């Protein structure tokens, strides 16, 4: 509302306020009166006033303060100050604050009214001026043309902002730029000529108020491009008629210039088009005669223009088509400017009838033409093609699938009837539109981007998608889009075939839902059937509902009929954190305490399920959460008994269907059974508590008995450990001394003495075997027996076992044989224990087979069942069927006569059976009395396992010096002799306290430590060696009469020997230590250096040993990150990289190497190794940077050949 007539009166004198208000109303103003300054300021904040009459002295605020506040908030409001206490200072301050006038009470009313009218006039004039200025400013700033004002010396005074939009210059840039940078040189000349004319005396002295000049100039934009502008300049004069300014406007006429040039070229082109048109053009006069014939007529119909000028076209038109053509011509004659296209037959000069398509226009009223124009061409071939296409279209129209043809931009050009049946859109509704009319929003934009990228690249695209029918319903289709090419191999169209698969998808969805329901029912049944705590059952149910079905507002309530109370056992709500759940359950428990409250209470009370699409419309619903909109509520029933309820709610309307109700009802039935079982269990627990008291006395007696049994078991273990130590210790000395004497360490011996020593050694070895069998069996029974599983070659173990028993078989002139299929079988086993089993069985075979008999080992691998069968057979005395069941019992001989004839403890077969079971296998027996026996050990067989490559000379190459920590001089000397056989010089240190320092000083290649040292535990010494930086990488072999292999290996031992041990057993442990030394050595630059990366310790060891044996320098790492850390230091000649490694896989390792800043590293040859051997692996490896690709298991000779080829390149 306008404020021109609104006046605010601020005075604490009520009479004055009323008097002024009445007078102002009579004068046509709208007054508002306020008693205080505060009230006045509040009024001004709410309304606009043209004028405020303010008393100087107000009760609360000074009138000057009121005026200052009004001027700050509403500057356009004029203020007149009224006061009964005038002073010059007050008047000056009022004027400085912006007062329009100042009156002293009592004032002249007429004079005051006159000031009010003057203030109103001033206010209206200023408002009108502001509106005018704003209007012209908006006009100048928003018009597309540029407006500027210059003085007579061409200095810019004003330029409109549109110059930035038009030319890109800012206002400051355009003002600062010289004219030669704003327009071309030619335009600058014409511009300066124009302004020279403006300054001519006759132009300046012209009496016309508005005289203008227009010029077209080619101007520069800020980016350097040019455009044409039509500039108009008007001379502005002052009131004396003297020119003072030049007003200019500029309009971009680039498009007009281009249009004029295009028109000129078009006229030339049209002229040439007429002369060279592929079709014929003729003009037919009103007399029915041809008045113009283009030269192209001869090419189309064979007639020259001279032959047809003045002719009547009816004479050349087919009689059957002539009535139709005449009818069209008569219609056109009645409609000037109209145009029609028709097809008819026209006689060619050769006499044949040709189909022509003619476009006829009525240009009778066009000056210079005044005729009917015929533009026609021969379409005979097209007619034949159309007939063929019509036949094809008939077939496409009959197709069951929807077919649509679009142009390159997707505009629909053809559809078959099946399209309409599928989409609901008719041909008229489809043509010209794109298939986007079917978009449902189910696929995102990226889906369609991929589709367009595919078909525009010339590929066929096929996908399933959800579209929307014309009626709004959704359907699923299987769509295939194929590009169509022209003769230039350019894509011109796309053909899409759409098959409606909605029914199939619905069936699949139904099947998926049924399977999901069955999975949920199975999982809930499986999980809750094992629970006996009601709260755990309820919590499990809510977890399954939320995690498997995404039903996040779930509650399980238990009904207590004796109290008529409902107990909330579990709740799942997405907005309630886990730690706050107990408090939330307590809050809800207070809301629904009985079966009379809420829908959950109702289903308990009535025993019926409720599917509620809108809870707000159901009066039974008790609102517990404000955003719940729908829910399903089912009772937990067992027969007719109600145990509680399960409810699931949603924040969406009608979120649940009948299928959901059915599923939840089934789950509720399962829960009812579980709760019933829990209640029964609670009752049983109560009965059990009563029985517990009765059993307690008996339990005390049993505890005492168990304590005695435990003490007896501990005494047995202690006895066995003590016996092991006490027997092995002297045996070690006996065997070591006997072997030393036989080696002539203490002088030459006679043949008889050597024979006696050999008998002593054989007896000691036999005793050692008996002790080992007894201890091993005892450890197995006590569950304290450890086996070390590693890849083992069965051929080697079997042949070694036959070699051990070779002396026994030769003594009895027995024949032995060995067969294995396939030739190379590697199993995961404890080689020493496997050999122990075979030697045990072979020893029995030798013992129970007569002289000149036969025995042997047959090995048969079954790759289908992943098992290997190792059979030890003989042609001996055999075993009676009734004795087979007792054969594997410890300390059992079949009869006393056998015990006397064949010595033994009866432990061997029992030990073999237990060892086979520890390997995850078993043992079988076939035997016939008098015909022999077949003992078969069956072991698991992982076919892909490979055997570590052993080098016989590895010890001599890697191990030169040894340090032995052993206090027993005899044992130490015997070990020295063993080591010297392998070319190793040994230094003995009897004192453990000095061992670490001595090892650090001499830096041996291997350290051998006796476990039971007098001054320090061997295990403690092992830990010290492994924690010292100087000795931590030296392999340590632990020796002991006690079996503590697992403890020693866990602390970092490289090997473990149980005393007494043979030279062969020592050799095995030394080979392991040599392999460890090889892996720790840096790459030697004298041989091709291989940097090997694999996280599998066995494979790493196999490849490292084999490549070392082939003369390569090998550095082994166990991860991709370790390879990248060491590659700069090692500088290998080739890399062997496993693809499947943790943390960083081989592909990423190769990419980083190929991106390495050092060219020498970046160009290292790489062999990629993988066990996957999947399709596409080779391409992925090569694209990541590999030079070659090998799949596991590796052919080692092929590996060496590949490495050498790449190194040579």
Secondary structure, 3 states (H helix, E strand, C coil): CCCCCEEEEECCCHHHHHHHHHHHHHCCCEEEEECCHHHHHHHHHHCCCCEEEEECECCCCEHHHHHHHHHHHCCCCEEEEEECCCCHHHHHHHHHCCCCEEEECCCCHHHHHHHHHHHHHHHHHHHHHHHHHHHHHHHHHHCCCEEEEEECCCCEEEECCHHHHHHCCCHHHHHHCCHHHCECHHHHHHHHHHHHHHCCHHHHCCCCCCCEEEEEEEEECCCCCEEEEEEEEEEEECCCCCEEEEEEEEEECHHHHHHHHHHHHHHHHHHHHHHHCCCEEEEECCCCCEEEECCCHHHHHCCCHHHHCCCCHHHHECHHHHHHHHHHHHHHHCCCCCEEEEEEEEECCCCCEEEEEEEEEEECCCCCCCEEEEEEEECHHHHHHHHHHHHHHHHHHCCCCEEEEEECCCEEEEECHHHHHHHCCCHHHHCCCEHHHHECCCCCHHHHHHHHHHHHCCCCEEEEEEEECCCCCEEEEEEEEEEEECCCCCEEEEEEEEEECHHHHHHHHHHHHHHHHHHHHHHHHHHHHCCCCHHHHHHHHHHHHHHHHCCCEEEEEEEECCCCEEEEEEEECCCCCHHHHHHHHHHHHHHCCECCCHHHHHHHHHCCCEEECCHHHCCCCCCCCCCCCEEEEEEEEECCEEEEEEEEEECCCCCCCHHHHHHHHHHHHHHHHHHHHHHHHHHHHHHHHHHHHHHHHHHHHHHHHHHHHHHHHHHHHHHHHHHHHHHHHHHHHHHHHHHHHHCCCCCCCCHHHHHHHHHHHHHHHHHHHHHHHHHHHHHHHHCCCCCCCEEEEHHHHHHHHHHHCHHHHHHCCCEEEEEEECCCCEEEECHHHHHHHHHHHHHHHHHCCCCCCEEEEEEEEECCCCEEEEEEEECCCCCCHHHHHHCCCCCCCCCHHHHHHCCCCCCHHHHHHHHHHHCCCEEEEEEECCCEEEEEEEEECCCCCCCCCCCCCHHHHHCCEEEEECCCHHHHHHHHHHHHHCCCEEEEECCHHHHHHHHHHHCCCEEEEECECCCCEHHHHHHHHHHCCCCCCCEEEEEECCCCHHHHHHCCCCEEEECCCCHHHHHHHHHHHHHHHHHHCCCCCCCCEEEEECCCHHHHHHHHHHHHHCCCEEEEECCHHHHHHHHHHHCCCEEEEECCCCCCCHHHHHHHHHCCCCHHHHCCEEEEEECCCCCCHHHHHHHHCCCEEEECCCCHHHHHHHHHHHHHC
